[in-house]
């Protein structure tokens, strides 16, 4: 009897937690921002930017990308697990990342090419 009760509690807890995470993820939105005033923005604030790739510099552990829309932004993408990032100058991209302290720079966590 105790095993059945424990199993029921575990299933109810798992379903409740999954539902809570689903609702939380639907209500969490990342705002699209420009670089104007980014120096004064809170450090480690997630933002979303869209723009055209102007320049790409590949280093051993990271890639620096400059994108432009109405102004220019510097994006730093760290290579994780040797993932293959294929970006070219002129690609229109959407970048999600954290703001960096003191400089108009974004530490990118996700990037995708928009066609």
PAZAKE-358954 format. One record per residue: y, x, z of N, C-alpha, C in turn; chain; residue number from 1. Coordinates in steps of 0.001 Angstrom, whole numbers, plus 500000, padded with zeros to 6 digits. Layout:
! residues N
<<Y X Z> <Y X Z> <Y X Z> A NUM>
...
This chain:
! residues 115
<<498805 500827 500000> <500000 500000 500000> <501255 500869 500000> A 1>
<<501245 501967 500703> <502407 502834 500772> <502703 503474 499421> A 2>
<<501680 503814 498654> <501883 504433 497350> <502547 503450 496387> A 3>
<<502132 502182 496445> <502745 501178 495576> <504209 500960 495946> A 4>
<<504513 500938 497239> <505890 500763 497694> <506742 501957 497265> A 5>
<<506221 503148 497424> <506935 504358 497019> <507169 504377 495512> A 6>
<<506190 503952 494747> <506327 503890 493297> <507410 502888 492897> A 7>
<<507442 501727 493539> <508469 500727 493251> <509860 501266 493566> A 8>
<<510006 501918 494695> <511306 502489 495075> <511735 503552 494060> A 9>
<<510809 504385 493621> <511118 505429 492648> <511547 504831 491311> A 10>
<<510870 503809 490854> <511220 503179 489574> <512577 502497 489668> A 11>
<<512815 501777 490749> <514114 501114 490932> <515237 502148 491007> A 12>
<<515020 503233 491717> <516029 504290 491816> <516310 504946 490473> A 13>
<<515259 505200 489698> <515432 505815 488382> <516193 504890 487438> A 14>
<<515844 503614 487426> <516534 502663 486559> <517991 502471 486967> A 15>
<<518239 502386 488267> <519603 502240 488764> <520442 503463 488406> A 16>
<<519893 504652 488577> <520603 505881 488244> <520892 505994 486762> A 17>
<<519921 505619 485939> <520118 505661 484486> <521210 504680 484064> A 18>
<<521197 503487 484614> <522223 502497 484310> <523601 502986 484746> A 19>
<<523685 503583 485917> <524950 504121 486420> <525493 505212 485487> A 20>
<<524643 506127 485057> <525068 507198 484158> <525503 506656 482799> A 21>
<<524830 505647 482298> <525209 505027 481025> <526598 504407 481127> A 22>
<<526844 503654 482184> <528151 503023 482378> <529232 504077 482555> A 23>
<<528955 505123 483295> <529916 506193 483509> <530246 506908 482199> A 24>
<<529258 507172 481376> <529509 507871 480114> <530290 507009 479130> A 25>
<<530117 505720 479166> <530866 504823 478283> <532333 504740 478688> A 26>
<<532616 504903 479966> <533984 504790 480458> <534733 506115 480467> A 27>
<<534068 507213 480212> <534699 508518 480199> <535142 508832 478779> A 28>
<<536427 508918 478579> <536989 509224 477269> <537795 510515 477360> A 29>
<<537665 511357 476349> <538437 512587 476273> <539597 512319 475328> A 30>
<<540819 512546 475815> <541999 512253 475026> <542224 513320 473969> A 31>
<<542697 512876 472814> <543083 513816 471777> <544518 514235 472057> A 32>
<<544759 515544 472142> <546079 516050 472486> <546528 517080 471468> A 33>
<<547819 517350 471495> <548366 518422 470680> <548685 519601 471597> A 34>
<<549114 520692 471006> <549402 521886 471801> <550760 521850 472470> A 35>
<<551592 520902 472129> <552903 520824 472740> <552727 520577 474233> A 36>
<<553210 521473 475054> <553081 521345 476493> <551726 521735 477039> A 37>
<<550876 522353 476227> <549544 522728 476690> <549611 523811 477758> A 38>
<<550641 524661 477708> <550784 525706 478731> <550954 525103 480120> A 39>
<<551579 523928 480169> <551818 523274 481462> <550674 522347 481869> A 40>
<<549688 522188 481021> <548566 521277 481330> <547697 521877 482426> A 41>
<<546972 521020 483092> <546062 521470 484137> <544977 522354 483539> A 42>
<<544628 523409 484258> <543550 524279 483824> <542229 523536 483945> A 43>
<<541322 523795 483021> <540001 523188 482978> <540035 521683 482715> A 44>
<<541073 521213 482043> <541138 519823 481625> <540488 519719 480252> A 45>
<<539581 518783 480079> <538940 518603 478773> <539894 517888 477828> A 46>
<<540015 518425 476613> <540830 517800 475588> <540073 517811 474270> A 47>
<<540554 517000 473335> <539957 516941 472002> <541063 517192 470992> A 48>
<<540778 518044 470004> <541740 518331 468951> <541056 518263 467599> A 49>
<<541819 517869 466597> <541337 517883 465222> <542304 518719 464404> A 50>
<<541764 519447 463437> <542616 520249 462589> <541815 521004 461549> A 51>
<<542528 521734 460708> <541930 522515 459637> <541822 523968 460072> A 52>
<<540680 524589 459808> <540474 525983 460189> <541342 526874 459315> A 53>
<<542171 527679 459974> <543056 528611 459278> <542476 530019 459264> A 54>
<<541817 530407 460361> <541302 531769 460478> <540072 531775 461383> A 55>
<<539110 532645 461073> <537894 532801 461880> <537668 534284 462115> A 56>
<<537442 534647 463378> <537084 536021 463733> <535788 535966 464524> A 57>
<<534744 536611 464008> <533450 536606 464679> <533290 537909 465457> A 58>
<<532973 537778 466728> <532677 538912 467606> <531215 538829 468006> A 59>
<<530784 539759 468842> <529373 539798 469221> <528953 538563 470017> A 60>
<<529753 538175 471006> <529367 537079 471897> <530190 535807 471730> A 61>
<<531218 535843 470895> <532057 534667 470746> <532720 534650 469370> A 62>
<<533286 533502 469035> <534014 533315 467784> <535402 532786 468136> A 63>
<<536437 533361 467549> <537793 532875 467724> <538204 532148 466455> A 64>
<<538646 530922 466605> <539044 530091 465477> <540481 529644 465686> A 65>
<<541272 529710 464630> <542624 529153 464681> <542632 527915 463804> A 66>
<<543034 526791 464403> <543122 525550 463633> <544569 525083 463604> A 67>
<<544917 524377 462550> <546275 523864 462416> <546233 522375 462115> A 68>
<<547200 521697 462642> <547457 520301 462294> <548968 520228 462126> A 69>
<<549678 519959 463183> <551135 520089 463121> <551568 521406 463764> A 70>
<<550701 521968 464595> <550922 523283 465184> <549595 524042 465176> A 71>
<<549630 525286 465587> <548431 526119 465541> <547805 526242 466928> A 72>
<<546491 526182 466991> <545763 526317 468259> <544696 527383 468114> A 73>
<<544481 528133 469187> <543418 529133 469198> <542245 528579 469999> A 74>
<<541080 528592 469385> <539864 528069 470010> <538894 529234 470183> A 75>
<<538292 529353 471357> <537275 530369 471595> <535945 529659 471805> A 76>
<<534959 530010 470989> <533609 529444 471096> <532654 530556 471473> A 77>
<<531990 530419 472603> <530986 531399 473011> <529649 531051 472382> A 78>
<<528959 532060 471896> <527648 531855 471284> <526620 531714 472392> A 79>
<<525857 530637 472344> <524823 530383 473346> <523475 530349 472655> A 80>
<<522527 531028 473239> <521154 531004 472751> <521051 531308 471255> A 81>
<<521914 532168 470776> <521914 532598 469375> <521981 531419 468399> A 82>
<<522741 530392 468778> <522863 529247 467880> <523681 529644 466654> A 83>
<<523366 529047 465541> <523991 529386 464279> <525165 528443 464033> A 84>
<<526374 528989 464063> <527571 528207 463813> <528062 528549 462421> A 85>
<<528079 527572 461523> <528530 527809 460157> <529848 527077 459940> A 86>
<<530919 527827 459982> <532255 527295 459767> <532937 528128 458692> A 87>
<<533791 527474 457902> <534515 528174 456849> <535994 527813 456934> A 88>
<<536832 528706 456403> <538249 528400 456319> <538428 527151 455478> A 89>
<<539320 526288 455938> <539586 525054 455209> <538785 523858 455699> A 90>
<<537743 524077 456535> <536979 522959 457098> <537860 522166 458061> A 91>
<<537743 520843 458012> <538435 519978 458954> <537484 519732 460114> A 92>
<<537870 520132 461331> <536967 520098 462472> <537556 519303 463627> A 93>
<<536653 518872 464506> <537011 518262 465776> <536459 519165 466870> A 94>
<<537325 519562 467794> <536937 520476 468865> <537147 519788 470200> A 95>
<<536152 519885 471070> <536270 519426 472451> <536107 520658 473324> A 96>
<<537030 520830 474267> <536955 522003 475122> <537887 521898 476308> A 97>
<<537911 522982 477093> <538742 523046 478286> <539987 523882 478005> A 98>
<<541077 523491 478646> <542304 524262 478519> <542172 525557 479299> A 99>
<<542864 526574 478829> <542854 527884 479468> <544163 528060 480213> A 100>
<<544136 528790 481309> <545336 528928 482133> <546358 529854 481476> A 101>
<<547606 529388 481416> <548720 530223 481000> <548923 530413 479508> A 102>
<<547981 530067 478678> <548116 530282 477241> <547694 529036 476485> A 103>
<<548283 528820 475293> <547863 527667 474490> <546539 527950 473799> A 104>
<<545492 528004 474582> <544161 528367 474099> <543161 527373 474667> A 105>
<<542119 527097 473885> <541073 526175 474322> <539738 526897 474290> A 106>
<<538968 526769 475368> <537605 527286 475407> <536716 526151 474909> A 107>
<<536251 526264 473673> <535504 525182 473038> <534112 525011 473604> A 108>
<<533738 523764 473848> <532382 523460 474295> <531587 522750 473207> A 109>
<<532301 522074 472298> <531632 521367 471205> <532553 521370 469989> A 110>
<<531980 521649 468832> <532738 521617 467597> <531895 520964 466516> A 111>
<<532543 520176 465669> <531825 519573 464556> <532756 519471 463355> A 112>
<<532169 519614 462187> <532923 519503 460943> <533005 518036 460559> A 113>
<<534214 517576 460265> <534438 516194 459848> <534611 516194 458335> A 114>
<<533845 515369 457678> <533917 515323 456206> <534752 514165 455737> A 115>
